[in-house]
């Protein structure tokens, strides 16, 4: 028999979502509010194609550290692992994810992960939704004046998906990292 558990402590009012990638790590911070959650900051940490991986990883960590310092999140949610057909791509994604996890862990935040499919299901209602559908729904849910950039939209979608799990009972709560 599975145990039904409350997903995340409702005390988390400022949520940092991260969509890790070496060349374009998306981030979004929302403040939980009714009737509409407030977007505090969103964006994409970009690194030029000519930069070495180590320089990109340092940039990701530094930029995320600044986001955390300036927006004071109480919890983080990061995109869960996906299965890549290309081993090199999977390794590079893992390195970017590691840089993100290290920065967030050093800040002392609780970290949860949600799979891309589960995020799309929570936000759009369809686990194989296209990126543009996710971005449009995020724009609508947060009442943003402009469509967020794809990586930032994914990060905001992660934060919104975590909010949906907060305060409700679930057989499959987000995995704590």
N, C-alpha and C positions, 0 to 999 in steps of 0.2 A: 504494500500500500504506500503510495506517495504521500509525502507530507506537504501540506499547503502552507506556504510561508508568505509573509508580507515581504514584498520585493526589496524596497529601500526605505530607510528611515525617513519619515516625512520632514524631518528637521532640515534637510538639504534644500535650501532656497535659491542658491546660485550654482548653476550646473555648467561645467565646461565639457563640450563635446569636441572630440578630435578624430579627424579622418586622416591617418598618417600616409605619407608618400614622400619619397626622396626629393622630388622636384616641385611638389605642390601639396603641402600639408594643410588641410583645412581645419579651422577652429571656429567655435562659436560659443558664446557664453550667454545664457538666458537666466533671467530672474523669474522664479515661479510666482505668478500673480493671477488673480481672477478679475475679470473674465478672460483676459488675454495675457499670456506670458510676455515679458519685456526682453527684447534683445539688447544686451549690454554692449557687446562687441562681436564682430565676426570678420573673418578674412582668410587669406591664404598665405602661407609662408612659402615663398618661391625661391628657388635656387637656379641660377643659369646652368645650361647644359654643359658648359666648360668646366664647372667646378668639380673638384674631386669629391668623392663620397664623404670623406672625413670632414671636409669643410661644410658640406650640406648638413651633416648630422650635428655639427657644432652650431650652425645657424638655427636649425630647428629647435634645439635645446634652449638656446639663448632667447629666441623669439617667444617660445612658449613660456619661459620663465618670466618675461616681461608681461605677457598676457595674464598670468597668474598673479603677479605682483600688483597689477593695475586693476584687475576686476574682482579679486578675492573670492574665487569659487570655493564651495564647500565640498564638492564632489566632482569626479571626472568620469566620463564615459567615453570609451575608445572603441573604434570599429574592431570587431572580432576578426580572427584569422579567416581567410578564404583560401581555397585551393587554387593555386596557379599552375598552369600547364608548363610554364617555363621556370626551371629551378633558379636561374639567375635572378629573375624578377622576384620570386618568392624570397630569396635571400636579401635582396635590396630592400624590399618592403619590410622584412623583419628587422633590418637595421634601423630604418626610419621609425618603426613602431617602438623599438627598444630605446631610441633617443627620447621619444615622447614619454614612455613609461618611466624612464629614469628621472626626467625633469619633474613630472607630476609626483612621483614617489618622494623625491627630495623635498617637495613642498608640503608633504605630509597629508595629501588628499587621499581619500578612499577612491579606488578605481574599479569601475565595472566595465565589462565588455558586452556588446550586443552584436550579433552577426548581421551582415549587410541585409540578408534576406528578411530577418526579423524586423529590422528597422523599416524597410520598405513596406512590409505587411502592416506595421503599426501606423505609419504615416499615410500611405496611399491606399492600403487595403489589398495590395497585390505584391507578393514577395519577389516578383521578377520585373517590377516597374522600372522604367527608364529614368535616367538621371534628371531629365527635364521635368518629368512628372513629380519627382520628389521635390525639386526646387520650387515648382509652382505651388505645391501643397504647403511647403514650409513658408513661402511668402504669404500665402493665405492665412495660415494658422497664426503667424506672428504679426500679421498686418503690416508687412514691410512694403515700402513704396516701390522698391525695385526688386527684381528677381536676384537672389544672391548668386554669387559665382558658384559653379558646380561643387568644388571641394568644401567651400564654406557652407553651402546648403546641406551637404551630407553631414557635416559636423553639427549643424543646428538640428537636423533630423535625429541624430543620435541623442542629443540633449532632450528633445521633445519625446522621443521614445522612452527614455528613462523616466521622465515625468509621468508618462502614462502608466508605467509600472509602479510608481510610487503610490502608496496608500491603497493599493488594491491587492487582493490575494491572488497568488499565481502558483500554478503547478511547476512552472518553468521560469523562475525569476532570473534577472540578468546575473551573469557569472561575475563574481568578485575576483579581481586579479591581485 
